[in-house]
Amino acid sequence: MRNKLLIILLLSVFQVVVFKNNILSAQKLKPSEVPSDVVETLEEQYSYVKVTGWAKEGQNYVASIKDGSTSGKVYLSGAGEWIRTLFTVPINELPSTITEYVKENYPEYLISVSALEEKEDVSTHYYLEVREDAVGSKPSVLTFSSTGTNQLLTRNDPEGFQDPRVKQPDKIEQAKAAAAEKQAQKAEAAKREAEEKAAAEKAAKEAAKAAAKNPAPKPAATASKPATTAAKPTNTAAKPATSTAKSATPQKEAKPKKEKPEPVVKDEHGNIAIKANTVPEVVTKALVKKVLHPAELNWFLVDSMYIARCLNQGKKTAVYIKPNGTWEKTLTIMPEESVTGLMSKHLNDFYPGWRFKSCVKEQRADKDDKTMVEFYEKANYKAKLVTTVFFDKAGKLIRTIDPDYELGGGNKKESPEDDALNKYYEKMNMSLDNDDATRVPENVKAAFKLKYPKVNNEVWTEDGYMNYIVAFYTTRGKEFCVYNSYGELTETWVLGKNESLSATIQDYLKKEYKSCKLKEFYTVKRLADKLTAYKVIIVDKKTQEEQELWFNLSGKPIEY
């Protein structure tokens, strides 16, 4: 009974200690208690996520966020400066090379934090905290690269850390004893093999000597059948000795073949393939659902996206899967026979004599499937100038990209085909003479209206790379959003007040650009790689020429 009371008392003390530690390390906050500078930075940095809560750790503010099925934490200073972001990664989805490292170097330790970490001027990487399963234990912090072999980048053990492998002498001694026993067994086996070999060689020599002393009598040519028959046992008796000699002759051991190094596989962008055993199981299961029997399969990890490149029913295929096993899209190179129906009719009507170059079909999780057809117009075949057309899944035209005549070295000449094509653009409400807003796909405009339902003063432009830029005004002032043709928001720009530009950047301008003055600046967020930067526009006081400069959040000049 006394022991039970003691256990209950210890558990109560443990809970109190953990509760106090949690209060000291993270204090929950209401949204109204978070400074506006901190909230504004979070909105600029992660405008696409849902904020589920706020906390304060020391002098820093921590926002709990959710992006689809992925959760994370964003750390910001009290001045509103972004520090880092951790996106949670389930332990069972960590690459095997990382978990094996932890098992080997931290036996019986727990992985208490498993995440992808984003920090300024550092590539996205895995972030782990491992600790003893004990009250008050301090964690060891490990980081691993998120590409290639997932090698260890940094390892920081707490003060007074003792190697857990050394802290278990019994297990070490057991391992040493097991290794010694194994070595002794190997030595005994080698000794036995050598003795057997020596005995076989000795028997072979003795048999050879006996055969030399007592040669078998040769049968006479005139010998009768009985004599010949009688001589047979003598010859027969000699055969076993010969056989023994042959079997006892030691054979030369075959030299071990040198293993050829595994070939390095790269994709068309120069990314190096990763080993299949480093791909999370949840990702490989997702691939099986999309490609039943992939041939010549190679895996690539680009940023945090797993890409499986393979042959699917003889067609080159690339399957894009997120680390949590969510399928995003599949790209398949299709043959010329796949250009049928409305697609074929469009090409035949407006590009008579066209020649096929390539076709890529894109299947997407959002059902917004597309097909890209590249071909040579009749007049451009010799110059190898490529025309590109995008169709939706129904075969209707989405977008046409004309050849780059400057790169091709020729000049575009007017022809009846050009006149017909211009008329077609007018029918599709995509005339080059019309306002850019009429050429914005409906899915792009719908995505913008979903995010900014109250805005009605937007102005659209297009940058020539199938990106659509919309300018509008909100309570924060002038803003820009950049959408791709799929309706995905890729960048946001917010006009800042000149007096709010950081002192670091202003001092830099005064020192390096004395003849210029500040015109305006924008806070630019690039969502694909979660990069935030300042775009500063300056004007020469004499010539009035404008110049763009880019700075990171710390005020250091960068290339964007």
DAMONOR-V744286 format. One record per residue. N is the residue number from 1. RES is the residue in one small letter. D_LAST is the distance of its C-alpha to the last C-alpha in Angstrom with 1 decimal. Layout:
# DAMONOR-V744286
N RES D_LAST
N RES D_LAST
This chain:
# DAMONOR-V744286
1 m 70.0
2 r 68.9
3 n 66.2
4 k 64.8
5 l 64.7
6 l 62.9
7 i 60.2
8 i 59.8
9 l 59.4
10 l 56.8
11 l 54.8
12 s 55.0
13 v 53.8
14 f 50.8
15 q 49.8
16 v 50.1
17 v 48.0
18 v 45.2
19 f 45.4
20 k 45.2
21 n 42.2
22 n 40.3
23 i 41.1
24 l 40.0
25 s 36.7
26 a 35.7
27 q 37.1
28 k 36.7
29 l 35.7
30 k 36.1
31 p 33.1
32 s 34.7
33 e 34.7
34 v 30.9
35 p 29.3
36 s 27.4
37 d 24.3
38 v 24.2
39 v 24.8
40 e 22.1
41 t 19.4
42 l 20.8
43 e 20.7
44 e 17.1
45 q 16.1
46 y 18.7
47 s 20.0
48 y 21.4
49 v 23.7
50 k 27.2
51 v 28.1
52 t 31.5
53 g 32.3
54 w 31.4
55 a 32.7
56 k 32.5
57 e 32.5
58 g 33.3
59 q 31.0
60 n 28.3
61 y 28.1
62 v 27.8
63 a 27.2
64 s 28.7
65 i 26.8
66 k 27.6
67 d 25.5
68 g 28.2
69 s 30.2
70 t 27.8
71 s 28.3
72 g 26.4
73 k 26.0
74 v 23.2
75 y 23.9
76 l 23.0
77 s 24.5
78 g 27.0
79 a 24.6
80 g 22.3
81 e 19.6
82 w 18.5
83 i 20.1
84 r 20.1
85 t 21.1
86 l 23.9
87 f 24.6
88 t 28.3
89 v 29.3
90 p 33.1
91 i 34.8
92 n 36.3
93 e 32.9
94 l 31.7
95 p 31.7
96 s 35.2
97 t 34.0
98 i 32.8
99 t 36.0
100 e 38.1
101 y 36.6
102 v 37.5
103 k 41.0
104 e 41.7
105 n 40.4
106 y 41.2
107 p 44.4
108 e 45.6
109 y 42.5
110 l 40.6
111 i 37.0
112 s 36.5
113 v 32.7
114 s 30.8
115 a 27.2
116 l 23.6
117 e 21.6
118 e 18.0
119 k 17.0
120 e 14.0
121 d 12.7
122 v 15.4
123 s 15.7
124 t 17.9
125 h 21.5
126 y 25.1
127 y 26.6
128 l 30.5
129 e 33.2
130 v 36.6
131 r 39.8
132 e 43.6
133 d 45.5
134 a 47.1
135 v 47.1
136 g 44.8
137 s 43.1
138 k 39.7
139 p 37.0
140 s 35.4
141 v 31.6
142 l 30.2
143 t 26.8
144 f 26.3
145 s 23.6
146 s 23.0
147 t 22.9
148 g 25.6
149 t 28.6
150 n 27.4
151 q 28.4
152 l 29.0
153 l 26.2
154 t 27.9
155 r 31.4
156 n 32.6
157 d 36.3
158 p 37.9
159 e 40.3
160 g 43.7
161 f 42.4
162 q 45.0
163 d 44.2
164 p 45.6
165 r 46.9
166 v 49.1
167 k 50.2
168 q 52.2
169 p 54.9
170 d 57.1
171 k 54.6
172 i 53.7
173 e 57.4
174 q 57.8
175 a 55.0
176 k 56.5
177 a 59.9
178 a 58.7
179 a 56.9
180 a 60.1
181 e 62.2
182 k 60.0
183 q 60.3
184 a 64.1
185 q 64.3
186 k 62.4
187 a 64.8
188 e 67.9
189 a 66.7
190 a 66.1
191 k 69.6
192 r 71.3
193 e 69.6
194 a 70.8
195 e 74.4
196 e 74.5
197 k 73.3
198 a 76.0
199 a 78.7
200 a 77.8
201 e 77.9
202 k 81.3
203 a 82.8
204 a 81.7
205 k 83.4
206 e 86.6
207 a 86.7
208 a 86.3
209 k 89.2
210 a 91.5
211 a 90.8
212 a 91.7
213 k 95.0
214 n 96.3
215 p 95.3
216 a 96.2
217 p 99.5
218 k 99.1
219 p 101.3
220 a 104.3
221 a 104.3
222 t 107.8
223 a 107.0
224 s 108.1
225 k 105.9
226 p 106.8
227 a 106.0
228 t 102.6
229 t 102.1
230 a 103.1
231 a 100.7
232 k 97.7
233 p 97.4
234 t 97.1
235 n 94.1
236 t 92.7
237 a 92.9
238 a 90.9
239 k 87.9
240 p 86.6
241 a 86.5
242 t 84.5
243 s 82.1
244 t 81.7
245 a 81.0
246 k 78.3
247 s 76.7
248 a 76.9
249 t 75.1
250 p 71.7
251 q 68.7
252 k 65.8
253 e 62.7
254 a 59.8
255 k 56.8
256 p 53.8
257 k 51.3
258 k 47.9
259 e 45.2
260 k 42.6
261 p 39.0
262 e 37.1
263 p 35.0
264 v 31.2
265 v 30.0
266 k 26.5
267 d 25.1
268 e 23.7
269 h 20.1
270 g 21.5
271 n 21.8
272 i 25.1
273 a 27.8
274 i 28.9
275 k 32.6
276 a 34.3
277 n 35.9
278 t 32.5
279 v 31.8
280 p 33.0
281 e 36.3
282 v 35.2
283 v 32.6
284 t 35.2
285 k 37.6
286 a 35.1
287 l 34.9
288 v 38.7
289 k 38.8
290 k 36.7
291 v 37.9
292 l 41.5
293 h 41.9
294 p 38.6
295 a 39.2
296 e 37.2
297 l 34.9
298 n 31.8
299 w 29.5
300 f 25.7
301 l 23.5
302 v 19.9
303 d 18.0
304 s 21.1
305 m 22.5
306 y 25.7
307 i 26.2
308 a 29.7
309 r 30.2
310 c 33.8
311 l 36.6
312 n 38.1
313 q 41.4
314 g 40.3
315 k 37.0
316 k 33.6
317 t 31.9
318 a 28.8
319 v 29.3
320 y 26.4
321 i 27.7
322 k 26.2
323 p 27.5
324 n 30.1
325 g 31.6
326 t 30.4
327 w 30.2
328 e 27.2
329 k 27.8
330 t 29.6
331 l 28.7
332 t 31.8
333 i 32.4
334 m 35.4
335 p 38.1
336 e 39.1
337 e 41.9
338 s 39.6
339 v 38.7
340 t 41.7
341 g 42.8
342 l 40.8
343 m 38.0
344 s 40.5
345 k 42.2
346 h 39.1
347 l 38.3
348 n 42.0
349 d 42.3
350 f 39.4
351 y 38.7
352 p 42.2
353 g 42.3
354 w 38.9
355 r 38.3
356 f 36.6
357 k 33.6
358 s 32.3
359 c 32.2
360 v 30.1
361 k 31.3
362 e 29.2
363 q 31.1
364 r 29.4
365 a 30.5
366 d 30.2
367 k 32.6
368 d 30.2
369 d 31.0
370 k 29.9
371 t 30.9
372 m 29.0
373 v 31.3
374 e 30.3
375 f 33.0
376 y 34.2
377 e 35.9
378 k 39.2
379 a 38.2
380 n 35.0
381 y 36.5
382 k 37.3
383 a 33.8
384 k 32.3
385 l 30.0
386 v 29.1
387 t 29.3
388 t 27.9
389 v 29.5
390 f 28.8
391 f 31.9
392 d 32.5
393 k 35.0
394 a 37.8
395 g 37.0
396 k 35.9
397 l 33.2
398 i 29.7
399 r 27.6
400 t 28.1
401 i 25.5
402 d 27.2
403 p 26.8
404 d 24.4
405 y 27.3
406 e 25.3
407 l 24.2
408 g 27.8
409 g 29.3
410 g 31.5
411 n 31.9
412 k 32.6
413 k 36.2
414 e 37.8
415 s 40.2
416 p 42.3
417 e 39.8
418 d 37.1
419 d 39.5
420 a 40.3
421 l 36.7
422 n 36.0
423 k 39.1
424 y 37.8
425 y 34.5
426 e 36.8
427 k 38.8
428 m 35.8
429 n 34.5
430 m 31.5
431 s 32.5
432 l 29.8
433 d 31.8
434 n 31.5
435 d 29.1
436 d 25.9
437 a 27.2
438 t 30.1
439 r 27.8
440 v 26.0
441 p 27.5
442 e 29.8
443 n 28.1
444 v 24.8
445 k 26.8
446 a 28.8
447 a 25.9
448 f 24.7
449 k 28.3
450 l 28.8
451 k 26.0
452 y 26.9
453 p 30.6
454 k 31.5
455 v 28.9
456 n 30.6
457 n 28.8
458 e 25.8
459 v 24.6
460 w 23.0
461 t 21.0
462 e 19.7
463 d 16.7
464 g 18.7
465 y 17.2
466 m 19.5
467 n 17.2
468 y 19.1
469 i 17.7
470 v 20.3
471 a 20.6
472 f 23.3
473 y 24.8
474 t 25.8
475 t 27.4
476 r 24.0
477 g 23.5
478 k 21.2
479 e 18.9
480 f 17.0
481 c 17.0
482 v 15.6
483 y 18.1
484 n 18.5
485 s 22.0
486 y 23.4
487 g 23.0
488 e 20.4
489 l 18.1
490 t 14.5
491 e 12.7
492 t 14.3
493 w 13.8
494 v 16.4
495 l 17.5
496 g 18.4
497 k 21.4
498 n 20.7
499 e 23.3
500 s 21.6
501 l 18.4
502 s 18.7
503 a 20.9
504 t 18.6
505 i 16.0
506 q 19.0
507 d 20.7
508 y 17.7
509 l 17.7
510 k 21.5
511 k 21.5
512 e 18.9
513 y 19.2
514 k 22.9
515 s 23.5
516 c 21.0
517 k 21.2
518 l 19.0
519 k 19.1
520 e 17.3
521 f 14.4
522 y 13.2
523 t 12.7
524 v 10.3
525 k 11.3
526 r 10.1
527 l 13.6
528 a 13.6
529 d 12.2
530 k 13.0
531 l 9.8
532 t 10.2
533 a 8.3
534 y 9.7
535 k 9.0
536 v 11.7
537 i 13.7
538 i 16.3
539 v 19.4
540 d 21.5
541 k 24.9
542 k 26.9
543 t 25.1
544 q 23.4
545 e 20.3
546 e 17.1
547 q 13.7
548 e 10.3
549 l 8.9
550 w 6.5
551 f 8.6
552 n 9.5
553 l 12.9
554 s 14.8
555 g 13.7
556 k 12.1
557 p 9.6
558 i 6.3
559 e 3.8
560 y 0.0
